[in-house]
Structures are given as C-alpha cells and as structure tokens.
C-alpha cells in the first residue's frame, strides 16, 4: 500500500490570509491558538472580529473569509487520481477550525481522504514532529512509502527527517505535474468518442 500523506490544507485550498496573521501579531497568536485547539472557531471569530474593528460582525467570520477562496481543483483531481490508483490519502492540516464552518467540506475535499489529522483536534500543529508521527501511525504505512505535500517550506523538514518524500506546493499546475510524475498518476480526462447517428 502506498500513501500520499497529507496534502496540506493550503495545497488543496488556495489561501491568501497573510494580512490577518502577520508574524508575532495578535491575529497570528489567535490563529496559533485555534490551530492547536486552545480556542475554538467561534472564539476565534469573536476575538478576530474585535481586532479588525467594531464594524466587523463576528458571526461566521471564518466562513465569510473563506467564501471567495476557490479550491485548488487540479490538486483535488490529483487526489482523486491517486486514490483511484490505490494510494491512501491523509489530510494533515493546521486547522482553521471545523465548527461552525468546515472549510474542507465547503471545498468538497473532506471525503477524498481516508485519514484526517486536524491540528485543532489533536492539539499539535505542523511543524511539530509529533504530528507527522501521529499521521503515519493513523495511516498505517512506513514513512518511506509516503509523500507529503505542503505550501509552507518550514513544514517539510520534519517529514523529511522521518523518511517521507516531500514536495513543496508552489504554483498549482507545476505542483500537480511534479506529483503526477512522482506518483505515476494522471489527472488528464480521457474522452471517449461516441458514434454519431
């Protein structure tokens, strides 16, 4: 059995939230607390709305922030192709919270995965080496049989240290092409011609 360990959430969801979470700022600290389950999404919504100003309504703030974020459709197609080729898929995600708004379900990717390791639920986050070990344990495969894809360079070394092959997700088409070669799968659709008449 082969494993595509953790297509990081940002590899399947295009994320542009840099403005909300400058390094070291109060918004980043709130997000870090959400990632490891110290606060839930409802509390994040309330406290982040307060940071953004009195004019920002906290109700479903995370959901509203994600409303215009399109899923990375080519990556999702790659995940389907890999699954069809016999790969087991794991979503290893530094969480945006999943209640009341589940960005993974909204992007229609939740059901692509055999295993879900969501930082909020396991109280640790990438790049903590323990979350990669937990992911391998839940997947039931050796590190050498797995590939880890993530869009944050700092998240790759802990996986590499365990023997997992890593891919830095950059531009979607280039990342999909690299993974198609590495995994021996294709996202190309085959078109069957039907007889006319």
N, C-alpha and C positions, 0 to 999 in steps of 0.2 A: 504494500500500500504506500502511496506517495502522499505528501501533504503540501498544500500551499498554506503555510502558516501565516495567518494574519495579514490579510491585505489591510493595512492600516486604514482607519476610517477616512482619512483625508485623501487616500488614493482612490477611494470609490465615491467620495463626495467632494466636490470642489469647494474649498474653504477659503474665505477671504475675511477673516475676523481679526486681522492683525491690529486694527485700530482700537478694538475693545480691550486688548490684552497686551499693552506694552510691557516689556520685561520689567519685573520688580514693582509695577504699579498695583494699586488696589484692585483693579479689574483682573489682573493676572493672578493675584492671590486668591480672589474669589473663584476664578476658574480652576486653579490648582486644588482648592478645597472641594469643588464639585467633582473633579476628576477622581479623587480617592474616596468619595462618599462622606466627607466631613460635613457637607451640606447637600441638600437635595436640589433638584432643578427649580422647584417652587421658591426656595430661599434664594437661589442664585438670581432668579427672575426679579424678585423684590429688591435685593441689595444692588444688583447691577443697574436696574432702572433708577434707583436713587443716585447712583454715581453719575448716570447720564443726564440727570436733571429732573426737576419736578414735572416737566411736560411729558415725560416718558411713562406710559402706563405699564405696570409690571405684568399684567395678565398675559400669559403665554408669550413672554418676551423671547424665549429661545425659539419657539415655533415661528414667530414673526420674523426673527433674524434669519431663520433657515428657509423661509417661504420662497425666496427668489434664488436659492442656491440649487443649481441643476446637478443631478447625479452625473457621475462620470460614466456615461453609457458604454463606452468601449471597454472600460475596466470591468463593468458588470457583465458584458458579453464574454470577456476573457474568463471571468469566474465561472460562468455557465459552461463554457467550453472545457475548462479544466475539470469541472465536476463531471461532465459527460465523459471525459477521458479517464475517469477513475481516481482523480485527486480528491482527498478530503480537504475541506475548506474550513478555516477558522477565522473569525473576526476578532482580532485583538485591538481593542480601541480604548484610547484615553477618552473617557466618556464626556458627552455633552449632557448627560442625564438622559433617562428614557421615560420619565413621567413628570409632567403630563404630556410632554411632546417627545415622541421617539423619532429622531432624525433618520435612523436606519430603516424603520418601517416606512416612513414617508418617502424615502428614496427607493423603496422596493428592493432592498438588498438583504434584509434580515434573514429571509428564508433561503438565501443562497448558501448559507453557512451551516456546516454540521455542528460546529462548536462556537460558542460565543464567550469571549473573555472580556468583560466590560469593566474598566478600571473602577468605576463607582461601586460596582457590586463586589469586587474582590479587594478593595481598599489598598490598592497599589497601582502605580502607573508606569508606563514606559518613561524613561529607560531603566527602571529598576530591574536588575537581572531576574529577580524572583518571579516577575510576571511572565517572562519568557519560559521559565522552567515550568510554571503552572500551566501555561498554554501547551507545551509539549506533553505534559502529563495528561491533560484532558484530551488531547488529540490522539494520544497513544502511539506516537511514532518517534523514532530517534531523530535527533537534530539533523543528522546528515541526510535524511530523506525529505527535508523541508526547505521551503523558500519563504523568506519574509520580505514583504514589500511595504515601504513606508516613505512618506514625503519629508520626514524630518531626519537629517543626517545623524543627529545625536542618538536616534533610536536604533541605529544599525549595529554599532559595535557590541552591545551586549548579546545580540543574537549571533553575530559572527563568532564571539568568544565561546559560544556553546556548540559551534559547528554548523549553524544554519547558514545556508546561502542567502545573501541579502541583495535586494535591488532597491536603489533609491528612485522613488517615483518623482519624475520631473514633469515634463510635458506628457500629456496622456497618450498620444499616438506613439511617441518614442518608447514609453514605458511598456505599452501593450506589445509593441513589436519585439522588444527585448524579452519579455515574458513568453511570447509565442515561441521564440527560438529556444529559450531555456527549457520550457515545459513540453515542447513538441506538440502544441495545440494551435488551432487557428480559429479566429473569430470571423473569418470570411463566411458569408452566407452562400450556400450553393443554390443555384437557381435551376429548377427543373423546367424544361420546355414541355409544354402540353401540345398535343396535336391540335391544329386548327380545323374546325368543322366537324 
